[in-house]
Amino acid sequence: MLIVRQENSNDYDEVYKVVKTAFKNAEHSDGNEQDLVVRLRNSEAFIPELSLVAVENDKIIGYILFTRIMIGKSEEVALAPLAVLPEYQRQGVGTRLIKAGHRIAKEKGYHYSVVLGSENYYHRLGYNEAVLYGIEPPFEVESKNFMAIKLNESKEKISGIVQYSKEFGI
């Protein structure tokens, strides 16, 4: 049975390995995603409730992290990274992690989440080109790969360039 729960400090070593393994053969990876997680955990952008693990039979098989960003004057969240062990991919683990993260982010008062990733994967989970919401990336990227989702429909449209925490190195 798959359980999604908040990560705790006892999970750090296993999460490091999961992220490293998940991105080992990824098409778009710099090979340092696991180190980014460590840096983000120690940053002001870190939101403990939005650092989630997927556990099956007492084994961590997936991880997701949402961190604080600024879009104009609005504090929102960025999804990065999402990691699922290769042998558990295409089984809904990532989808469960994303949906849990969105629910928690919305409960915590965030209105938008942005992600840089595959338009095929994230689009089916409700993400659209960020530019449609007035959200722009702070770097050159194809519009189809820089996406956002509105978590709270009552929130007005915002506009601005995303400001990631310095730990992203952007």
N, C-alpha and C positions, 0 to 999 in steps of 0.2 A: 504494500500500500504506500502510495506516494504522499509525503507530508511536506508542506511548505511552511517554513518557520523562520523567525529572525535568527540571523547568525549570532553566535557568541564567541568569545575569545578562545574557547576550546576548539573551535572549528577552523581557526586561522591557517594552520599547517595543511589541513586537508583541502580547504578552499584554494590555497595557493597551487596545490597540485592539480586540482580540477581545472582551474582556469588555464594553467600552463598546458595541460593535456588537451583541453578543448580547442585551444588556438594553435596548437603545434602545426597542423596542416591546413589551417584556415587560409582561404584565398586572400583575404585582406587582413593582415596581421603584421605588427612590427615585432612580435615575439616577446613583448614586455608587458602585456596586459596584466599578468599576475603581479608585477611590481607596481603598476599603476594602482591596483587595488590596495596594496600596502600603503602607498603614499596617500591615497584618498581617505583611508581609515584614520589617518593621523592629521587630517586637514579640517578646516572650519566648514568645508562643504559636506562633510560626512553626516548622514542622518541614520543613526543605528537602526531605526525601525524599517528602513528601506534597504537594508543589507540582508538579503534573504537567501536561504539555502533550500534545495529540494533534496529530501532524504528518502531513501527506499531501503528497507531492511538494515537500518542503522548506518547506511553508507551515504555520504554526500555525493549526489550525482549531478547536481546543477547549482548554479549561483547567479544572482543578479544584484546589481547595485544601481541605485538612483542617488545622485548627489545634487546639492544646491547649485543653481546657476542664476544669473541675472539676465533678464530680457528687458531692456530699457530699465524701468524702475520696478519691475515685477520679479519677485523671487519665485522661481519655478524649479523643475528638476530635469536632469539629463540621465538617460539610461545608458550606462556603460560601466562595465561590460555585462553581457549575458553569456554564460558559459554552461554547456552541457557536455558531459563525457560523451565521446563519439558513439559508444555502444548504446547510449540511451537517446540519441538524437532521433528526430522524426517520430517521437512517441508522445508528444504533447507536453513534455517537461518544461520547455522554454515558454510555451503559451501559458501554462499554469503559473510560472514565476512572474511573467509580465502582468497577467491579470491580477495577481495578488499585490504586486507592486503598485499598479494603478489604483486599486481599491484603497490601499493604505495611504498613498500620496493624496488622493482626493479627500480622505478622512482628515488628513493633516492640514488641509486647506490649500493645497497646490492645485493650479488650474490647467497647467500644460506640462507635457513631458516631451523632450526632444531626443532624437536618436540619429546617429550616423550609422547607416547599415544598408542591408539589402532591401531594396524596394519591394521585392517579391515576398519576403518574409514579413516585414513589419507592416506593409500595407494591409495584409489580410487580418491584422490585429487592430486596425483602426487608424494607423498612422497615415498621414498624407504629406505631400511636400510642404515643408515648414513655411515657405513663402506664401502659401495660401492663407496663413494665419498672421502674416506680417512679420514673421520671424526669419532672421537671416543668420547664416553661419559667419564665424569670424575668420574663415579661411576659404580657399577656392575648393569647390566640390560641386559635382553635378547635383542639380536641384532635386532630382529623383531620389538621391541617396541621403539627403539631409531632411529629416521628417519630424513631424510633431503630431501630437494628439491632444485634443481638448478634453481634459478630464472632468471639467465642470461646465456644462452647457450654459449656465447662467452668467458665466464670466464674459465680459466684453472682449472683443478682439484686441490684442496687444500688438505692438510693433517694436522692433529693435533688433540689434545684433546680439547674439548670445555671448555672454561673458562667462567662460568656464573658469574654474578655480585654477590657480597657477600650477597645481600638481599635474594637470593635463599637458603642460608644456606648450600651450598654444599661444 
